[in-house]
Amino acid sequence: MIANFFESGHAADLVLAVLAAEAIWLKLRGWTLGKIIGLVGPAVFIVLALRAALVGADWEWVAVLLALSFPLHLMDLKARLSQI
């Protein structure tokens, strides 16, 4: 049962749902959309890459999803460093 939960990608779906709830909570607390995307966006792409790997997608999909997380991470890093 647990193995199927992971093999089907539903474990990653659960993490994505938690990330969506976090994004909504942050928006309700007054965060801007840019800050939310910078914070949650990289995690979303990394979890999507995990999901792709779990369901047996080609390695290219995993690589593209991981690569897409990097610009968002840099955006978040730049915003955080400018606050120092």
Backbone bond lengths (Angstrom), bond angles and torsions (degrees), N, CA, C in turn:
res aa  C-N    CA-C-N  psi(-1)  N-CA   C-N-CA  omega(-1)  CA-C   N-CA-C  phi
1 M - - - 1.454 - - 1.540 110.61 -
2 I 1.333 117.05 -48.67 1.468 120.56 179.24 1.524 109.74 -66.79
3 A 1.341 116.50 -40.04 1.464 119.71 179.32 1.522 110.48 -60.18
4 N 1.318 117.44 -41.90 1.465 121.18 178.73 1.524 111.18 -64.97
5 F 1.327 116.91 -34.99 1.466 121.67 178.21 1.528 110.69 -58.96
6 F 1.316 116.36 -39.56 1.462 120.96 178.89 1.527 111.62 -81.53
7 E 1.328 117.73 -44.39 1.464 121.16 -177.34 1.523 112.30 -62.73
8 S 1.317 117.29 -29.36 1.468 121.31 -179.72 1.524 112.34 -81.96
9 G 1.323 116.76 -11.53 1.464 120.44 -177.37 1.507 113.65 88.07
10 H 1.335 117.11 -0.89 1.468 119.57 -177.71 1.525 113.20 -67.11
11 A 1.316 117.36 -23.88 1.475 119.62 175.42 1.525 109.29 -63.65
12 A 1.320 116.64 -43.05 1.465 120.31 177.01 1.529 110.59 -66.94
13 D 1.323 117.18 -36.65 1.470 120.40 177.51 1.523 110.73 -59.93
14 L 1.323 116.32 -39.70 1.463 120.48 178.41 1.525 110.77 -63.16
15 V 1.320 116.90 -43.12 1.468 120.86 178.37 1.530 109.97 -63.85
16 L 1.332 117.37 -40.63 1.463 120.87 177.60 1.528 111.20 -62.14
17 A 1.326 117.29 -38.05 1.462 120.68 177.47 1.527 110.98 -64.63
18 V 1.326 116.64 -39.56 1.468 120.60 177.60 1.531 109.91 -65.70
19 L 1.321 117.11 -40.86 1.467 120.15 177.57 1.528 111.35 -63.99
20 A 1.321 116.91 -38.32 1.467 120.43 176.89 1.527 110.47 -64.66
21 A 1.324 116.83 -42.32 1.462 120.25 177.49 1.525 110.99 -63.05
22 E 1.323 116.73 -38.93 1.463 120.61 177.37 1.530 110.85 -63.32
23 A 1.324 116.61 -42.75 1.464 120.67 179.30 1.529 110.75 -62.23
24 I 1.307 117.03 -42.43 1.468 121.01 178.16 1.523 110.11 -63.83
25 W 1.316 116.58 -43.99 1.464 120.80 -179.99 1.527 110.75 -61.51
26 L 1.334 116.03 -43.08 1.467 119.44 178.90 1.522 111.19 -64.29
27 K 1.330 117.36 -40.18 1.465 120.69 178.03 1.524 110.85 -62.35
28 L 1.317 116.74 -40.92 1.466 121.21 178.24 1.521 111.73 -66.42
29 R 1.317 116.98 -24.48 1.466 121.31 177.86 1.522 112.36 -88.16
30 G 1.350 116.97 3.98 1.446 120.26 173.35 1.513 116.28 97.72
31 W 1.325 118.17 7.22 1.454 120.24 178.30 1.525 109.23 -69.44
32 T 1.330 116.18 147.28 1.460 120.42 175.46 1.523 109.68 -76.96
33 L 1.325 115.03 157.98 1.457 119.76 -179.67 1.532 111.00 -61.71
34 G 1.327 117.15 -38.60 1.465 120.41 178.83 1.514 112.71 -60.69
35 K 1.330 116.95 -42.92 1.467 119.94 178.82 1.526 111.54 -67.25
36 I 1.327 116.08 -37.82 1.464 119.97 179.45 1.527 109.99 -65.38
37 I 1.335 116.54 -44.66 1.467 120.14 179.72 1.529 109.99 -63.41
38 G 1.327 116.55 -40.64 1.457 119.59 178.65 1.514 113.01 -63.24
39 L 1.327 116.26 -35.77 1.458 120.49 -178.38 1.529 112.21 -81.33
40 V 1.318 116.69 -48.95 1.467 121.41 -172.59 1.531 112.34 -91.10
41 G 1.328 117.13 -28.62 1.461 121.17 -175.08 1.515 115.33 -55.00
42 P 1.336 118.68 -49.97 1.471 118.18 179.52 1.533 112.50 -59.02
43 A 1.309 116.35 -39.63 1.463 119.78 179.61 1.523 110.90 -64.66
44 V 1.328 116.73 -38.59 1.468 120.23 179.03 1.527 109.94 -60.62
45 F 1.331 117.22 -47.65 1.464 119.21 -179.17 1.525 111.85 -66.87
46 I 1.321 117.88 -36.42 1.467 120.11 177.80 1.526 110.76 -65.80
47 V 1.325 116.87 -41.14 1.469 119.91 178.76 1.525 110.52 -69.75
48 L 1.332 117.65 -35.45 1.469 119.52 174.60 1.529 110.52 -63.11
49 A 1.329 117.19 -37.69 1.460 120.57 175.95 1.529 110.41 -64.81
50 L 1.313 116.53 -41.54 1.465 120.78 176.12 1.521 110.40 -59.66
51 R 1.332 116.13 -45.30 1.465 120.20 -179.90 1.522 110.47 -61.13
52 A 1.330 116.29 -43.91 1.463 120.12 178.84 1.533 110.66 -59.39
53 A 1.317 116.38 -43.68 1.463 120.11 179.18 1.526 111.38 -65.11
54 L 1.325 116.62 -40.36 1.467 119.96 -178.73 1.525 112.43 -64.20
55 V 1.319 116.87 -36.15 1.471 119.25 -177.27 1.527 112.75 -91.35
56 G 1.335 116.29 2.98 1.455 120.01 173.50 1.514 115.16 86.51
57 A 1.318 117.41 26.44 1.465 120.32 177.36 1.526 109.82 -67.37
58 D 1.317 115.51 158.79 1.457 120.24 177.10 1.527 109.89 -60.30
59 W 1.318 115.14 152.05 1.467 120.32 -176.34 1.522 111.36 -61.20
60 E 1.333 116.97 -27.84 1.466 119.50 -179.53 1.526 112.20 -61.47
61 W 1.326 116.07 -38.41 1.470 119.77 178.12 1.521 110.76 -65.09
62 V 1.316 116.20 -42.59 1.460 120.38 178.83 1.525 109.53 -61.80
63 A 1.316 116.89 -44.81 1.467 121.39 -179.01 1.522 111.39 -64.26
64 V 1.322 117.55 -43.43 1.470 120.59 -179.64 1.526 110.60 -63.52
65 L 1.312 117.17 -44.34 1.467 119.96 -179.75 1.528 111.19 -64.39
66 L 1.310 117.31 -40.25 1.466 119.73 176.45 1.525 110.79 -64.39
67 A 1.326 116.24 -42.15 1.472 120.12 179.78 1.525 111.24 -63.80
68 L 1.322 118.12 -35.77 1.464 121.18 179.37 1.526 112.25 -66.31
69 S 1.320 117.07 -23.98 1.466 119.26 179.18 1.530 111.54 -72.24
70 F 1.329 117.38 -26.01 1.459 120.83 -173.36 1.524 114.15 -64.49
71 P 1.340 120.28 -47.87 1.470 118.50 179.48 1.532 112.95 -61.33
72 L 1.316 116.12 -35.97 1.463 118.66 178.11 1.524 111.22 -68.24
73 H 1.317 115.83 -36.69 1.459 119.67 176.28 1.530 110.38 -63.69
74 L 1.328 116.61 -42.83 1.467 120.26 178.31 1.530 111.05 -63.45
75 M 1.335 116.88 -38.66 1.459 121.20 177.78 1.531 110.37 -60.98
76 D 1.323 116.05 -44.37 1.465 120.44 179.07 1.523 110.58 -66.23
77 L 1.309 117.20 -42.49 1.454 121.69 179.72 1.529 111.32 -61.53
78 K 1.326 116.38 -44.60 1.468 120.81 178.48 1.523 110.65 -60.90
79 A 1.327 116.58 -43.77 1.473 119.79 179.50 1.525 111.57 -63.39
80 R 1.322 116.32 -40.64 1.470 119.09 -179.69 1.518 111.85 -69.11
81 L 1.323 116.63 -40.13 1.466 119.69 -179.59 1.530 111.95 -69.12
82 S 1.317 116.95 -28.95 1.471 119.09 179.25 1.523 111.08 -73.87
83 Q 1.319 118.25 -14.34 1.467 121.50 177.49 1.513 112.99 -85.46
84 I 1.319 115.96 -12.05 1.475 120.03 -176.52 1.525 109.53 -78.97
